């Protein structure tokens, strides 16, 4: 019958209580289903709960009647029973508030204090002798230990049975919690009263005198009822009055959920990837799934009362449950949590703190992540299509070619986090991203290696190293992704084919770069031979026009009139320097003014227009030779030009940027 059921197509709103699914019978559409336990199973569990309540009442009643009876008649060891009440009370309260370890610690301390005081009184004969054959100190110590052990044992049994029964009933019948609490109080107090009366009436109490005393009887029975009431209050306090146990006793709730899922709907150890549980009732179900990749829990009820685990993501965390089911969460700190593969489509995650959070493979389509902090967050394979990423902080985040940024909305980002937990180093500076610019910048087609340079970059050496590695090993699929300045560091991003170890690419590039930089410093002719440039080709490039007003002769720039000249490498180095330090206005201005003064003093470019043309032509010439420098100008040229005050340099950078971006657009159009 069960297998026939599972072979049918499950309809929305269908009752699937008690079903045990297999991977073959599982279907992806389970919207609005009603899962959990059949009524018969719940009836048996209800009977079991009442047995626990009665047990808690009987233990409490008998324990209370016995203790208060001996105190009332001042029987043997009555002082030890008083100390026992103090020690056990302190132990219970501390355990609930601070945990089992702290409770036991305080119990031991208070026990030894009681032991010391009792022994001191016995030593001075201030307490009656119980056993004349044993020294009073030892005798009282034994009595104290026996009474405390007896009290802690009975209290443990009563609290565990009562609290567990309370947690189980709240898990099974949350809609009737006030009725259940009234029933709990009645059952425990009734059981405690019956057992206290019976214990006194049928001589179950030790040292009970033959003649009844109304006072002794009243104290004994009242003690049993009082302890029973005390256990009820402790059980309520332990469960924090709202069906959620304090963290120190959370294991009771876990036990209750495990028992409450017996005979319920089971998805145990199944791959629930892409299963849609929208608006379903999943209380008292077994959802310890093998995989929950993009499983939809929107508007699901009872997830907090289902049996869960954290094998795939942190599903047992109440914050995660609220985020998955309610599509928002008031608590925005999800740092270092595991949300891999989580279905978070259209979720409001504004101002979330996601430091070190695992979001690998998460479905974040249409999610609102404005101003969220994603420092060191793992976002590989996540789908961010249409998400709003304005103002996010992405310091050291991890993305890959499977991370989808199609159609994202983003005006700006922060690249670093300060000590106050706020984003700094806004990018881009002085403007917002153009439509599609963020996607073009961060969408990775292949794996990316970042080369970090602390003391500046030898652009020519890096360019030659890149081209040499491309020629030597085209299987790496190297491609320049971009150049970025992070504070005093320069970061060059290079993509490579998937499946190749990142460390291999990084080591090869750095090794060849260092070798070529050394060779360039030692001997330029050796560098030309390394690149395979023939001597006659070098000679052919000795004299060529540079724009409309200048020539390059060998390594010298001269104007058309031949009235002034400047070393090309020197000019190019200074131009690269102020372009590279454009974000540092003071440093860039110093370098730029030095170059303009040199143009004037050497009569190579005197007017502002001539200076702008010369700088523009050198930038274009360097961009033609060096793809890294070209990429940098295309990405940040406009931003640098806006920062520099109006001058020949700003004009030159603006015109070079416009010419390079126009050429790139035309090239893309021809490819299409």
Secondary structure as UniProt FT lines:
FT   HELIX           2..7
FT   TURN            12..13
FT   TURN            17..18
FT   TURN            23..25
FT   TURN            31..32
FT   HELIX           39..72
FT   TURN            73..74
FT   TURN            76..77
FT   HELIX           78..98
FT   HELIX           100..123
FT   TURN            124..125
FT   TURN            132..133
FT   HELIX           136..172
FT   HELIX           174..176
FT   HELIX           177..201
FT   TURN            202..203
FT   TURN            206..207
FT   HELIX           214..238
FT   TURN            239..243
FT   HELIX           247..249
FT   HELIX           250..260
FT   TURN            261..263
FT   TURN            268..269
FT   TURN            273..274
FT   TURN            278..279
FT   TURN            283..284
FT   TURN            293..294
FT   TURN            298..299
FT   HELIX           303..305
FT   TURN            315..316
FT   HELIX           318..326
FT   TURN            335..336
FT   TURN            340..341
FT   TURN            345..346
FT   TURN            350..351
FT   TURN            355..356
FT   TURN            360..361
FT   TURN            365..366
FT   TURN            370..371
FT   TURN            375..376
FT   TURN            380..381
FT   TURN            385..386
FT   TURN            390..391
FT   TURN            395..396
FT   TURN            401..402
FT   TURN            406..407
FT   STRAND          413..417
FT   TURN            419..420
FT   STRAND          423..427
FT   TURN            435..436
FT   HELIX           437..442
FT   STRAND          447..453
FT   HELIX           459..472
FT   HELIX           474..476
FT   STRAND          479..486
FT   TURN            487..488
FT   STRAND          489..496
FT   TURN            498..499
FT   HELIX           502..522
FT   HELIX           524..530
FT   TURN            531..532
FT   HELIX           535..540
FT   STRAND          543..546
FT   TURN            547..549
FT   STRAND          550..553
FT   TURN            554..555
FT   STRAND          556..559
FT   TURN            560..561
FT   STRAND          565..567
FT   HELIX           568..580
FT   TURN            581..583
FT   HELIX           585..601
FT   TURN            602..603
FT   HELIX           608..625
FT   HELIX           627..643
FT   HELIX           648..671
//
